[in-house]
Amino acid sequence: MQEQFKNIFVTLEAAKMAKERGFSEWCAAYYDIQDDNEICANVIPYDKSWCEYEMSGHISVPAPTHFQITEWLITNHKIYVFQESTERWKIAYDLTCGRFGQAYKTNINDALLEALKLVKHE
C-alpha cells in the first residue's frame, strides 16, 4: 500500500475480514490484488457493482477507513474500539446484560482485527 494511505485505510486483512463479517458500506478506495500478489490502494470512486471482481487476474476488495470500521462495529455490533493512551487501544464489548469484556492492543490495526474477530460471520 502506498505509504501515505497506511494511516487512513484498514489493512487488507482487516478489509477482507470486515467484508466476511457483513461490512458493505461505500468506500473511497479498494485494494487491487494482482496475479503477482502486488497489493496497492487505488483511491478512486468505489462502486458496489465492481466491489469484488476477478478479471485478468485482478481481485478488488473495498478498503474502508479506520473510522468507518469503528463506527460500523459500534452501530451494528456494540463493539467499541478507542485509544486509551498513546500506546494502547482498547476493545470493549457487551458480554451479557451490561457486563463488558475487554482487550488491549498497541495499534489501531491490531485492535480492529481483534474487534472484527468478535463479530459472527454473516
Contact map, one row per residue, 1 for C-alpha under 8 A:
11101100000000000000000000000000000000111000000000000000000000000000000000000000000000000000000000000000000000000000000000
11111100000000000000000000000000000000011000000000000000000000000000000000000000000000000000000000000000000000000000000000
11111100000000000000000000000000000000000000000000000000000000000000000000000000000000000000000000000000000000000000000000
01111110000000000000000000000000000000000000000000000000000000000000000000000000000000000000000000000000000000000000000000
11111111100000000000000000000000000000001000000000000000000000000000000000000000000000000000000000000000000000000000000000
11111111111000000000000000000000000000000000000000000000000000000000000000000000000000000000000000000000000000000000000000
00011111110000000000000000000000000000000000000000000000000000000000000000000000000000000000000000000000000000000000000000
00001111110000000000000000000000000000000000000000000000000000001100000000000000000000000000000000000000000000000000000000
00001111111000000000000000000000000000000000000000000000000000111100000000000000000000000000000000000000000000000000000000
00000111111101100000000000000000000000000000000000000000000000111100000000000000000000000000000000000000000010000000000000
00000100111111100000000000000000000000000000000000000000000000100000000000000000000000000000000000000000000010000000000000
00000000011111110000000000000010000000000000000000000000000010100000000000000000000000000000000000000000000000000000000000
00000000001111111000000000000000000000000000000000000000000000000000000000000000000000000000000000000000000000001000000000
00000000011111111100000000000000000000000000000000000000000000000000000000000000000000000000000000000000000010011001000000
00000000011111111110000000000000000000000000000000000000000011110000000000000000000000000000000000000000000000000000000000
00000000000111111111000000000000000000000000000000000000000010000000000000000000000000000000000000000000000000000000000000
00000000000011111111100000000000000000000000000000000000000000000000000000000000000000000000000000000000000000001001100000
00000000000001111111111000000000000000000000000000000000000000000000100000000000000000000000000000000000000000000001000000
00000000000000111111111100000000000000000000000000000000000000000000000000000000000000000000000000000000000000000000000000
00000000000000011111111000000000000000000000000000000000000000000000000000000000000000000000000000000000000000000000000011
00000000000000001111111000000000000000000000000000000000000000000000000000000000000000000000000000000000000000000001001111
00000000000000000111111100000000000000000000000000000000000000000000000000000000000000000000000000000000000000000000000011
00000000000000000111111110000000000000000000000000000000000000000000000100000000000000000000000000000000000000000000000000
00000000000000000010011111000000000000000000000000000000000000000000000000000000000000000000000000000000000000000000000000
00000000000000000000001111100000000000000000000000000000000000000000000000000000000000000000000000000000000000000000000000
00000000000000000000000111110000000000000000011100000000000000010000000000000000000000000000000000000000000000000000000000
00000000000000000000000011111100000000000000110000000000000001111000000000000000000000000000000000000000000000000000000000
00000000000000000000000001111100000000000011110000000000000000110000000000000000000000000000000000000000000000000000000000
00000000000000000000000000111110000000001111110000000000000001110000000000000000000000000000000000000000000000000000000000
00000000000000000000000000111111000000001111010000100000000111110000000000000000000000000000000000000000000000000000000000
00000000000100000000000000001111100000111100000000000000000111100000000000000000000000000000000000000000000000000000000000
00000000000000000000000000000111110000111100000000000000011110000000000000000000000000000000000000000000000000000000000000
00000000000000000000000000000011111011110000000000000000011110000000000000000000000000000000000000000000000000000000000000
00000000000000000000000000000001111111100000000000000000111000000000000000000000000000000000000000000000000000000000000000
00000000000000000000000000000000111111000000000000000000110000000000000000000000000000000000000000000000000000000000000000
00000000000000000000000000000000011111000000000000000000000000000000000000000000000000000000000000000000000000000000000000
00000000000000000000000000000000111111100000000000000000000000000000000000000000000000000000000000000000000000000000000000
00000000000000000000000000000000111111110000000000000000000000000000000000000000000000000000000000000000000000000000000000
10000000000000000000000000000011110011111000000000000000000000000000000000000000000000000000000000000000000000000000000000
11000000000000000000000000000011100001111100000000000000000000000000000000000000000000000000000000000000000000000000000000
11001000000000000000000000001111000000111110000000000000000000100000000000000000000000000000000000000000000000000000000000
00000000000000000000000000001111000000011111000000000000000000000000000000000000000000000000000000000000000000000000000000
00000000000000000000000000011100000000001111100000000000000000000000000000000000000000000000000000000000000000000000000000
00000000000000000000000000011100000000000111110000000000000000000000000000000000000000000000000000000000000000000000000000
00000000000000000000000000111000000000000011111000000000000000000000000000000000000000000000000000000000000000000000000000
00000000000000000000000001111100000000000001111101100000000001000000000000000000000000000000000000000000000000000000000000
00000000000000000000000001000000000000000000111111100000000000000000000000000000000000000000000000000000000000000000000000
00000000000000000000000001000000000000000000011111110000000000000000000000000000000000000000000000000000000000000000000000
00000000000000000000000000000000000000000000001111110000000000000000000000000000000000000000000000000000000000000000000000
00000000000000000000000000000000000000000000011111111000000100000000000000000000000000000000000000000000000000000000000000
00000000000000000000000000000100000000000000011111111000000111000000000000000000000000000000000000000000000000000000000000
00000000000000000000000000000000000000000000000111111100001111000000000000000000000000000000000000000000000000000000000000
00000000000000000000000000000000000000000000000001111110011100000000000000000000000000000000000000000000000000000000000000
00000000000000000000000000000000000000000000000000011111111100000000000000000000000000000000000000000000000000000000000000
00000000000000000000000000000000000000000000000000001111111000000000000000000000000000000000000000000000000000000000000000
00000000000000000000000000000000000000000000000000000111110000000000000000000000000000000000000000000000000000000000000000
00000000000000000000000000000000011000000000000000000111111000000000000000000000000000000000000000000000000000000000000000
00000000000000000000000000000001111000000000000000001111111100000000000000000000000000000000000000000000000000000000000000
00000000000000000000000000000001110000000000000000011110111110000000000000000000000000000000000000000000000000000000000000
00000000000000000000000000000111100000000000000001111100011111000000000000000000000000000000000000000000000000000000000000
00000000000100110000000000000111100000000000000000110000001111100000000000000000000000000000000000000000000000000000000000
00000000000000100000000000101110000000000000010000110000000111110000000000000000000000000000000000000000000000000000000000
00000000111100100000000000111110000000001000000000000000000011111000000000000000000000000000000000000000000000000000000000
00000000110000100000000001111100000000000000000000000000000001111101100000000000000000000000000000000000000000000000000000
00000001110000000000000000100000000000000000000000000000000000111111100000000000000000000000000000000000000000000000000000
00000001110000000000000000000000000000000000000000000000000000011111110000000000000000000000000000000000000110010000000000
00000000000000000000000000000000000000000000000000000000000000001111111000000000000000000000000000000000000000000000000000
00000000000000000000000000000000000000000000000000000000000000011111111100000000000000000000000000000000000000000000000000
00000000000000000100000000000000000000000000000000000000000000011111111110000000000000000000000000000000000000010000000000
00000000000000000000000000000000000000000000000000000000000000000111111111000001100000000000000000000000000000010000000000
00000000000000000000000000000000000000000000000000000000000000000011111111100000000000000000000000000000000000000000000000
00000000000000000000001000000000000000000000000000000000000000000001111111111000000000000000000000000000000000000000000000
00000000000000000000000000000000000000000000000000000000000000000000111111111111000000000000000000000000000000000011000000
00000000000000000000000000000000000000000000000000000000000000000000011111111111000000000000000000000000000000000000000000
00000000000000000000000000000000000000000000000000000000000000000000001111111100000000000000000000000000000000000000000000
00000000000000000000000000000000000000000000000000000000000000000000000111111100000000000000000000000000000000000000000000
00000000000000000000000000000000000000000000000000000000000000000000000111111110000000000000000000000000000000000000001000
00000000000000000000000000000000000000000000000000000000000000000000000011111111000000000000110000000000000000000000000000
00000000000000000000000000000000000000000000000000000000000000000000000011001111100000000011110000000000000000000010000000
00000000000000000000000000000000000000000000000000000000000000000000010011000111110000000111100000000000000000000010000000
00000000000000000000000000000000000000000000000000000000000000000000010000000011111000001111000000000000000000110010000000
00000000000000000000000000000000000000000000000000000000000000000000000000000001111100001110000000000000000000000000000000
00000000000000000000000000000000000000000000000000000000000000000000000000000000111111011100000000000000000100000000000000
00000000000000000000000000000000000000000000000000000000000000000000000000000000011111111100000000000000000000000000000000
00000000000000000000000000000000000000000000000000000000000000000000000000000000001111111000000000000000000000000000000000
00000000000000000000000000000000000000000000000000000000000000000000000000000000001111110000000000000000000000000000000000
00000000000000000000000000000000000000000000000000000000000000000000000000000000000111111000000000000000011000000000000000
00000000000000000000000000000000000000000000000000000000000000000000000000000000001111111100000000000001111000000000000000
00000000000000000000000000000000000000000000000000000000000000000000000000000000111110111110000000000001111100100000000000
00000000000000000000000000000000000000000000000000000000000000000000000000000001111100011111000000000111100000100000000000
00000000000000000000000000000000000000000000000000000000000000000000000000000011110000001111100000000111000000100110000000
00000000000000000000000000000000000000000000000000000000000000000000000000000011100000000111110000011110000000000000000000
00000000000000000000000000000000000000000000000000000000000000000000000000000111000000000011111000011100000000000000000000
00000000000000000000000000000000000000000000000000000000000000000000000000000110000000000001111111111000000000000000000000
00000000000000000000000000000000000000000000000000000000000000000000000000000000000000000000111111111000000000000000000000
00000000000000000000000000000000000000000000000000000000000000000000000000000000000000000000011111110000000000000000000000
00000000000000000000000000000000000000000000000000000000000000000000000000000000000000000000011111100000000000000000000000
00000000000000000000000000000000000000000000000000000000000000000000000000000000000000000000011111110000000000000000000000
00000000000000000000000000000000000000000000000000000000000000000000000000000000000000000000011111111000000000000000000000
00000000000000000000000000000000000000000000000000000000000000000000000000000000000000000001111101111100000000000000000000
00000000000000000000000000000000000000000000000000000000000000000000000000000000000000000001111000111110000000000000000000
00000000000000000000000000000000000000000000000000000000000000000000000000000000000000000111100000011111000000000000000000
00000000000000000000000000000000000000000000000000000000000000000000000000000000000000000111000000001111100000000000000000
00000000000000000000000000000000000000000000000000000000000000000000000000000000000000011110000000000111110000100000000000
00000000000000000000000000000000000000000000000000000000000000000000000000000000000000011100000000000011111101100000000000
00000000000000000000000000000000000000000000000000000000000000000000000000000000000000111000000000000001111101100000000000
00000000000000000000000000000000000000000000000000000000000000000000000000000000000000111000000000000000111111100000000000
00000000000000000000000000000000000000000000000000000000000000000100000000000000001000001000000000000000111111110000000000
00000000011001000000000000000000000000000000000000000000000000000100000000000000000000000000000000000000001111111000000000
00000000000000000000000000000000000000000000000000000000000000000000000000000000000000000000000000000000111111111100000000
00000000000000000000000000000000000000000000000000000000000000000000000000000000100000001110000000000001111111111110000000
00000000000001000000000000000000000000000000000000000000000000000100110000000000100000000000000000000000000111111111000000
00000000000011001000000000000000000000000000000000000000000000000000000000000000000000000000000000000000000011111111100000
00000000000000000000000000000000000000000000000000000000000000000000000000000000000000000010000000000000000001111111110000
00000000000000000000000000000000000000000000000000000000000000000000000010000011100000000010000000000000000000111111111000
00000000000001001100100000000000000000000000000000000000000000000000000010000000000000000000000000000000000000011111111000
00000000000000001000000000000000000000000000000000000000000000000000000000000000000000000000000000000000000000001111111100
00000000000000000000000000000000000000000000000000000000000000000000000000000000000000000000000000000000000000000111111100
00000000000000000000100000000000000000000000000000000000000000000000000000001000000000000000000000000000000000000011111110
00000000000000000000100000000000000000000000000000000000000000000000000000000000000000000000000000000000000000000000111111
00000000000000000001110000000000000000000000000000000000000000000000000000000000000000000000000000000000000000000000001111
00000000000000000001110000000000000000000000000000000000000000000000000000000000000000000000000000000000000000000000000111
